[in-house]
Amino acid sequence: MFFNQLIEILKQGDSGVERYSILSNPKITSAASLENAKETEISFLEKDSYLLNQFEDSSASAVIIPLQESLIQKAIEKNIAWIAVKDPRIAFAEILESINPILLPKEGIHKSAVIEENVELGKNISIGANVCIESGSKIDNHTIIYPGVVIYNNVHIGKNNILHANSVIHPYSKLGDNCVINSNAVVGSEGFGFIPTNKGWRKMPQTGIVVLENNVEVGCGTTIDRPSVGQTLIKAGTKIDNLVQIGHGVHIGKNCAMASQVGIAGGAKIGDGVILAGQVGVANRVTVGSRVIASSKCGIHTDIEDGQTISGFPAIPNKLWLRCAANFKKLPEIAKALRKLKQ
């Protein structure tokens, strides 16, 4: 694919094409980082990027840059093809999709798949080897189910979903449209509900369901538990990384993002647009407001208001945490001074 063809693709996308140079029209065969890019490869650079030195030394044949005169001038001096856009990262994603299209499996049902009675299948569905779909489940049009997937009874899966190998969907779970469930993820597993008694732990039946709205993505090895009653709800557009634990009865808002090893205890409520970095823990029944950003390893034990940026364990406002962290290394000296004062 030649550079001018990529420009036409970006013009139809969301990155916001501003200016470009087609004095040279190199053939682009792949994409790479600035550091590793070679001839016939395209890369990208963001505004005020720390990779500026790598840009100057890069061997890429073409580069995507922000609308910044200094960067445009450097691209001209390097005599390489360039395109200036509002959002280089989005442009790079659109280019990757064009250069490396996903190879989808063929429509049809593999002969080793086990599909029980009363299963309703839509049009243009692909079902891989050793898939098991139990009675009463419904799979809508254009859904892809890779090998080894288990779908329990009375599950409803919407249109254009992708269920990757060995994922498991438990009874009565509901998936909207355009969802992605990655390998070994479990949707609708039993919530961790036990009641202490004189004879030991009494199991609380988990009879609720899990609901995923449209455009939800669930990472590899993530588990989303069903509650004893009611539902665990993941609203539209939320993206969940690998190895995340979402407890029973949790409600997560729209367009949230959760990095690996986040753990959310039962009954917690997460607002819209929340970002939880790696290993954040949310206590049971806590409410986290919309647009909250929690940095890595936060321990959230109390309700958090909308729009807060928090850090630490237990979590406190980020600016306060930074001030505290700056004083951590001074604690031995402070303790020594206090001892002297006491004497």
Helices and strands as residue ranges (DSSP letters): H 3-11, E 17-21, E 30-31, E 41-44, H 52-57, E 62-66, H 69-78, E 81-85, H 88-99, E 108-109, E 114-115, E 120-121, E 126-127, E 132-133, E 138-139, E 144-145, E 150-151, E 156-157, E 162-163, E 168-169, E 174-175, E 180-181, E 186-190, E 194-197, E 200-203, E 209-212, E 217-218, E 223-226, E 231-234, E 239-240, E 245-246, E 251-252, E 257-258, E 263-264, E 269-270, E 275-276, E 281-282, E 287-288, E 293-294, E 299-300, E 309-311, E 316-317, H 318-328, H 331-342
